[in-house]
């Protein structure tokens, strides 16, 4: 609805494998957020994920994670909305916020 395959594809191989539940949440988030969102990273094949040094438990190769560029002034509201929408994995970095649709209890971290 809001995001193209080009934004969501693996930069390594061009494959797009996004979980239906995860993209539904992201589209709902975008609708409520009401502003454009820049996706830094979404689906990653295992090869690309390892090249980035990401954990084996990363949700990116499962198509359940999105790294979204977020202005520092908007981060608090962004994270509040992510929790409200139901994203259970939230990682906060200087230039982006990681959102993922994991199973189990919610988990938040800082890069």
C-alpha positions in Angstrom: 0.0 0.0 0.0 2.6 2.6 1.0 5.9 0.7 0.3 7.3 -0.5 -3.0 9.1 -3.8 -3.6 12.1 -1.6 -4.5 12.2 -0.2 -0.9 11.7 -3.6 0.7 14.1 -5.8 -1.4 17.4 -7.2 -0.3 20.1 -4.9 -1.8 22.4 -7.9 -2.3 20.1 -10.1 -4.5 17.0 -8.1 -5.1 14.7 -10.7 -3.6 11.6 -9.4 -1.7 10.2 -11.7 1.0 8.1 -9.8 3.4 5.8 -11.4 6.0 2.2 -10.5 5.5 1.6 -9.6 9.2 4.7 -7.4 9.4 3.9 -5.4 6.3 0.2 -5.0 7.4 1.5 -3.5 10.7 4.0 -1.2 8.8 1.2 0.0 6.5 -1.1 0.7 9.5 1.8 2.5 11.2 2.4 4.7 8.1 -1.3 5.5 7.8 -1.5 6.7 11.4 2.0 8.4 11.3 0.7 10.4 8.3 4.1 11.3 6.9 6.5 9.6 4.5 8.8 7.0 5.9 12.2 6.1 4.4 13.0 2.4 4.7 16.8 1.9 5.2 16.5 -1.9 5.3 13.8 -4.5 5.1 14.2 -8.0 3.8 17.8 -9.3 3.7 19.0 -12.7 2.4 21.1 -14.6 4.9 24.3 -13.8 2.9 23.7 -10.1 3.1 22.6 -10.3 6.7 25.9 -12.0 7.7 27.9 -9.5 5.7 26.4 -6.8 7.8 27.4 -8.7 11.0 23.8 -9.1 12.0 22.8 -11.8 14.5 21.5 -15.2 13.4 18.3 -14.4 15.2 17.7 -11.3 13.1 14.1 -10.9 11.8 15.3 -9.3 8.5 15.8 -12.7 6.7 12.4 -13.7 7.9 10.9 -10.6 6.3 9.6 -9.4 9.7 11.9 -6.4 10.2 12.3 -2.8 9.0 14.9 -0.2 9.7 13.2 3.2 9.3 15.1 6.5 9.2 13.7 8.7 11.9 14.5 12.3 12.8 15.8 12.5 16.4 13.0 15.0 17.3 10.4 12.4 16.3 11.8 9.3 17.9 9.8 9.3 21.1 6.5 9.6 19.3 7.6 7.1 16.7 8.5 4.5 19.3 5.2 5.2 21.2 3.2 4.5 18.0 5.3 1.4 17.2 4.3 -0.1 20.6 0.7 0.9 20.1 0.6 -0.8 16.6 2.1 -4.0 18.1 5.7 -4.1 17.0 7.4 -6.2 19.7 11.1 -5.7 18.6 12.3 -2.1 18.7 15.9 -1.0 18.4 16.9 2.6 18.6 20.0 3.8 16.7 21.3 7.3 15.9 19.8 7.5 12.4 17.0 4.9 12.4 14.6 2.8 14.4 14.4 -0.9 13.9 10.9 -2.4 14.1 10.1 -6.1 14.0 7.2 -8.4 14.3 8.7 -11.0 16.6 6.9 -13.7 18.6 7.1 -13.8 22.4 7.6 -10.9 24.8 8.4 -7.4 23.7 12.1 -6.5 23.5 13.8 -3.1 23.1 17.4 -2.2 22.7 19.8 0.6 21.8 22.5 0.2 19.2 
